[in-house]
Amino acid sequence: MSPEEWTYLVVLLISIPIGFLFKKAGPGLKKWGAAAVGLGLTLFTCGPHTLHSLVTILGTWALIQAQPCSCHALALAWTFSYLLFFRALSLLGLPTPTPFTNAVQLLLTLKLVSLASEVQDLHVAQRKEMAAGFSKGPSLGLLPDVPSLMETLSYSYCYVGIMTGPFFRYRTYLDWLEQPFPGAVPSLRPMLRRAWPAPLFGLLFLLSSHLFPLEAVREDAFYARPLPARLFYMIPVFFAFRMRFYVAWIAAECGCIAAGFGAYPVAAKARAGGGPTLQCPPPSSPEKAASLEYDYETIRNIDCYNTDFCVRVRDGMRYWNMTVQWWLAQYIYKNAPARSYVFRSAWTMLLSAYWHGLHPGYYLSFLTIPLCLAAEGRLESALRGRLSPRGRELWDWAHWFLKMRAYDYMCMGFVLLSLGDTLRYWASVYFCIHVLALLALGLGLALGGGSPSRRKTSSPAASLPPGKLREE
């Protein structure tokens, strides 16, 4: 592990005991205490580069105040434009930010765009109420009022997920501050149930990254190996990549659970990133609060089982970095300048690659996903329904195997980063996934397979029900 990875791990681990300290605190202590911890961590890891986050926050707040009816698009343009400036600092002869500054900036971009969207929704709702002449009462997920500058700063610098996620909306943050009877919300047992696989994943990461180091792919000797060896190597590289993120995201979720952050009654049917989807009245007494079943689906960032064992490329995206996937679906995919599922996905993947950085490997990897989506959608539509139950079962196993190889292949661009290294590796395996996807797409079209956007299918993958968490 690099020194930066050790620092990330320390930040994640210290967030857990800090969470227990804040869990039962009042709204004021939660708000300013969590912001002070987050700002302290930012100053410690980013130093003077903390100024970038402050400028981004102040710019977004100014846009919200000036144009509340259209601040979502303005905030998206402002934060994404600042990302370009932020990443071009070295080209401009300015000090290059630390990796921690980049991590803070990434999460902050998501939070500020979401905040602007929530303010815009509030403004639209208020205008409708004024036109109707009566109030409909509080709507699900709607903010009570526009946050002040200090409230925007406290949300932005809240220590929860400040470097690794999970992403959470301002509404989720407010619900945590105003959580009724937080002592009745379970945290220790749910956290232990969530944390138990992390040490195993950590050991697997250390072992796989030691046995199959990524740097070997950049050496000339690697390309003298036989084709099967070159093909195989991407499997343990992606395995190590997954294990590292599993550990980081599970630890981040544990920090949230320790603080009771993102806990909602199961009846609210919360979604990762978005929060409750059904109105659920708050409990009126500690006894009623203790009798409820709670879950932490709002801050759930990774479904390890379904990431590995879902069948489709399309489904695999839903279980990976789940809160960010919700953000992309809500604020990018829905507003894409196209109606086709594949083209919307391509637009979303393009902006996702840009959000991650300017390295060509990101774009090569992310823009391979729409091709895989189109191929699997057309071919599955054309063939799977014609098979017997046994044939569909074999199809799904073959589909799962190819899905994992597609992600192995795309991961190489994500970790190698440079154009030359990525294309060199892909060329050494004869661009096998691109070729296979094009063949599958052509076959699906020839057999009359329908567009993925018009197909109504349910995932054939096994799916784990959300855990219902109760203090015992």
N, C-alpha and C positions, 0 to 999 in steps of 0.2 A: 504494500500500500504506500502511496505517495504521502508526503507531509500534509498536502491539502486534504486528502481523504481521511487522514487521522483527525484533522481539525473538524471536518464535517461530522465525523462520528462522535467526537467529544461534544460538539454543539447539540447533536441529537440526543445524546445520553443525558446531558445536564438539563435538557428541557423536560425530562420526565419528573424528577423531584420538584422542579420549579412548578410544574403543573399541579402537583398535589398541594403545594403551598397556596396557589391562586384559586383552587377549585371552590372553596367555601368563602372566599373573600367577597366583599361588597362590590357593587358596580364601579364605584370610583377607584378603588384599589386595583381592581382587575384592569380597568381601562388604562390608567396611568402607570401602574406597575408593570403590566405586560409590555406597554410601549417603551418604558425605560429599559427593560431587559433587552428588548429587541434592538433598540437604538444602541445600547451598550455593546451588544454582540456585533452590530454592523460597524461601529466605530473601531472595535478591537480587530476585526478581520479585514476591514476595507480602508481604515484610516481616512486620509483626506478625500479618497474617492467616494466617500459617503455623500459628498456634494452632488453627485449625479442623481442619486435617489431623491434628494431634496428638491432639486430643480424639476425633476419629473413630476413630483407631487404638487409643487406650487403651480406648475404650468397646467396640470389637469384641473386643479381646484379653480384656477382663474377661468378656464373654459366652462366649467360647470356653472360658475356664477354669472358669466356673460351670456351663455346660450343654453339654458337648461332644457329647452325643447329639442335641441339637436346635438347635445353634448356627447352622445355616444360615438357618433362618427368622428367628431372632432377629437375626442380623447383617443380613439383608435389611431387616427392619423398622427396626432402629436406623439404618443408613446412609441409607435413604430418608427416614426421619423427620428426620434431621439435615440432609438436603438441603433440606427444606421450611423449617426454621429458618434455614439458611444463606441461602436466597433471600429470606427475609422480613426480613432484618436492617434494610434501609432503612425498612421499615414500622414497625419497633420503635424507630426512632431511633438505631440503632447504625451504626457505620461500614460502608459498602458495600465488599465485597471487590473486589479487582482481577480483571480477566478471567483473569489467570494463576492466581489462587487458584481460580477456578471450574474451570479446566481440570484442575488438580491434584486437586481434589475429585471431579470426574467419574471420572477414571481410578482414583483411590483407592477409590471406592465399588465399582467392579467387582472390584478386586483383593481387597478385604477380604471381600466376599460369597463370592468363589471360595475364598479361604483357609478360611473357616468351613465351606464345603461339603467341602473336602478333609479337614479335621480330623474332621468328622462321619463321612465315609466311613471314615477310619482307625479311629475309635471303633467303628463298626458291625462292621468287619472283625475287630477285636480281640475283640469280644464273641462273634462267631461262632466264632473260633478257640478261645476259652475253653470255649464250649459243646461244641465238637467234641472238645476234648482234645488237639489236635495243630495244628501250624503248617503252612500250605500253602505257605510261602515267600513271597517278595516278589511282590506283584501289580502289574500294569501301572498306572502312574500313581499308586500309593498312596504317601503320605508315610511316611518311616521313623519319625517321631515327631512329637509336637505341638511346633510352634515356640515358643521362649521369647519374652519380650517384646522382647528386643534383636534376635532374628532376625526377628520381625514388623516391627519398625521398619526393619531393613535392607532387607527386601523392599519395604516400603511406599515408602521414599525412594530406592530404586535409581534412578539417573538414566535408565536405559533406559526410554523411553516415558513419562516422568513427566508430560508435558503433552499430548502428541499421540497416545499409544499407540505401538505396538500393545499391546493387553492381553496379559498372559501369566500363567499360573498359577504358584503357588508351586513346584509340582513342576518346571516349566520353569526357574524361577530356580535351584533346587537343582541341576538337571542342568548348568546353566552353571557354577556354582561348582565342581562336582566333575567337570567335563569331563575325561576321560582324554586325555592327549596333545593339548592344544589347538593346539600348533604344527602338527599334521597336518591340522587343519580348515581348509579353504579360506575365505578372506575377501576378499582384494583383488580377484581376478577376478570372483567372484560379485557383489561390490558394484558394480564398474564396469558389469557387464552389467545390473544392476538400475537403476543411476543414469542411464544414458545418455538416456532420454527426458525426464528432469526439466527440463533447461534449455529444451527446446522447449515443454513444458507451461507453464513459467513465462512465456515470451514470449507464448504464446497467451492466458494469463490476463491479462497486462498490457494486451495489445491489445484483447481483447474487453471487459474491464471499463472501458477508456477510451472505446471507441466506443459502448458500451451501458451507461452507468452505472445502477446500481440506483435512485439517488435520483430519476431522471427519472420513475419510476413513481409517486412520491409527489406529483408536481406536477399541478396542474389541467390544464395544457396537454397533458399526455400523453393525457388522456381525450377531447381534441378530435381526436385522430388517427383515421384510418379503422380499422374493425374488423380488416382484415388486418394492419395495422401493430401493433395491440395484441396480436393473437394471435402474431405473429412475435417480439415482443420477449422473450417468456418463453424462447425457444430460446437466444439468446446469454447471457441471465442464467444459465440452468442450465449452459451451456457454461463460463462463467467460474467458476461455483461448482465444477464438476467439476475444472477445471484447477488451481484453488487447492488442493483437497484431494489431487489426484494428486501435486503437488509435495511437500506436507507429508508425506504418508504414505510416498512413495518415500524421501524424506530420512530419515524415522524408521526405515524398514526398513534403510537403508544404515548407520545408526548401530548397529543390532543386528548386521548382518552383519560390520561391522568388528570387533566384539568377539567374534565367533563365537557370539553369543547366539541360542539357538533352533535351532542346527545339529544335525540328526540324520541318521543314515544313511538313504538312500532306502528301504532295506528296512523301516524302521519305519513307513512310510506315515503321516507326521505330518499332522495337520489344523490349519488356521489356528485359533489360540486354544487348542485342546485338547491338541496335542502328539501323540506317537506313538500309533498304534492297534494296533501289533504289537510284541511283545517282541523286542528286539534286543540280544543280549549285548554288553557293551562290549569294545572291542579290547584285546588283552593286550599289544601292543607298538606302538611308533611306526610300524613298517613296516606292520602290519596296519591301523592307523588311517589311514595315508596311502593304502592301497589301496582304502578304502571310498569310495563315492559319497555325498555329503551334499546335503541341501537345507535351505532355510530356510522351509518351508511353515508351520511353527508360528507364525512372527511375520509372515507375509504378511498385509497389511491391505487391499490393493487389487489387483484384477485389472482393469487399465484396459481391456483389449481386450473382455473379456466383459461388463464393466459397460456399455460402449457398444453391443455387438453381440449380446448374448444376446436371445432373442425375447420372453420372458415378463417381466411385472412380478415374478412369483414368483422367477424366476432372477436378475433384476437385484439383488434384495435380498441374495443370497448372495455376490455379488462386490464389494459395497460395504462398507467398514469390516468386513472379514471376521472379525477376532478378536472384535469386539463383537457381531457377528451370532451367532457361536458362543456367546458368553456369554448372549445373550438366549434362544437356543434351548435351552441347557442348563439355565439357572436360572429362566427365566420361562415360556417356551412349554411346557416339559414339565410344569410345575406349575400350568398355567392351570386355573381353575375351570370348565372346559368341555371337551368332547371333540371338538366340531366344529373342523375346520381353520380355517374363517373366523373363528369366535368366539375360538379360541385366538390367531389372528393379531391380532384386534382388541385382545385383552387385552395381548398383547406390545407392540403399537404404542402403546397407551395408556401403559404403563409406560416405554417408550422415550421417548415425548414428555415424560413427567414427568422422566425422567433428564436430558434435554437442558435443560429449564428450564420456567418457568411462562408463557412467552409464548403467547398463544392461537394464533399461526400454527403452532407446533409441533403442537398438537393437531388443528387443521384439516387439516394436511398428513398426519400419520401416520394419522389415522383415516379418511382417504380411501383408504389402501392396502387395507384389508380389502374395501371395496366393489369396487375394481379386481380383487382376487384372486378374489372370488366371480364377478364378471362374466366374466373371461377363462376361469375354470375351467369354468363352466356352458356357455358358448358353444363353447369348444373341444371339450368332451366331446360336445356335440350335433352339431357340424358337421364338424370337421376330419377325423375318421375316415372320413367318407363321400366325401371328395374324392379325385380322382385324384392321382398323384404330382406332376404339374405344378400341380394345384390346391392341394395342400398347400404347395408351394413358394411360390406366390403368397400363400397365407394367411399363411405365416410372415413374408414381407416386410411385409404389411399389419399383422400383429400387432406386429412390431418397431417400425414407424413409430408406431403408436398407443401402444405402451409408452413410447417416448421422449417423446411429447407428454404422456402422463400424468405422467411424472416432471418434465417442464418445468413443468407446471401446479402440481404439488404443491410444487416447489421455491420457487415464489413465496410461499407461506405460510411456508416455512422461513426465507426471507431477509427478508421484509417484517415478520414477527414479530407486529405488532399486529393485532387483530381488524378494526379499521376499514380499514386499508390492504389486508389480504388479501382481505376480502370485496368491497372496492371494485374491486380488480383482477379477481377472479373474476366479479363481476357484469358488468364491462365486456366480458368475453368470454362472457357468458351461461352461466356455470357449465358450459361445454361438456363437460368431462371427466366431471363428475358426471352430466350428462344422458346422455351416450354410454354410460357404465358402467351406468346404470339400464336403458337400452334394451337393451343387450347381455345384461344379467342377465335381463330379462323375456323376451327372445327365446330365450335358452338354456333357461329354465324351460319355456317353451311347447313347445319342441322335445324336452323330456325329457332335457336334459343332466344328468349325474351331479354329485354333490358333489365338489369338489376333493380332499377327504380320502380319497375312495374310488378315485380314479383312479390307475392305475399308469402313469406316463408318464416318458419320458426327455427331457431338454432337446433340442430341435431345434437349439439354437444351436451354433455352432462352439465348440470348447473346446480351449484350449491345454494340452498335458500339462505337469505340473510340471517345471521345469527341474532337470536333474541336474547338480550342481555339483561340479567336481573341479579341484584346483589343477594347473595344467599346468607 
